[in-house]
């Protein structure tokens, strides 16, 4: 091999600088990883507590804490995708009890046929078969038109549209009447924005029927 093809060895100071740089980067990576691990350990309890508090606050919008005395988050079961609830993924049912007796079921449900797609719902059904309350937990309905289904967006703050389901069951409104008035049912809808109300009303009626038909099974099911 000719001398012209031989590369000179790296200068010692270049090797030293490269090694030092790699070592610094390694130490920085290890320190950052350790810091993240320590931070996670210190904050995970707070994060979990905040998540539980948010869940309880949401449940509290449909079921007053005074109506039950058990640990609602612990007394819950998972359901597979259920057509009657409009769910295409597993959902959760929270079982409220008072002095050991069934008090209410809190169901995660959905109306798949909103004007702009799926409308997520949380529905509390009392043990006597009447609805305690309904809340919309997620939607993409048109702002200022169909979003009145969400009490936060409803301009009628004294009596939001969604509250017309409160304390009603099949004893008060026949199963075939759980539709908006435009469809021959019992419930009001805003003129020009019926589709959102129709979707929610139909979904609430289906969920109520499911809760009534499966009440005992849901309360007795193992967690």
Order of alpha helices (4+ residues) and beta strands (2+ residues): alpha-beta-beta-beta-beta-beta-alpha
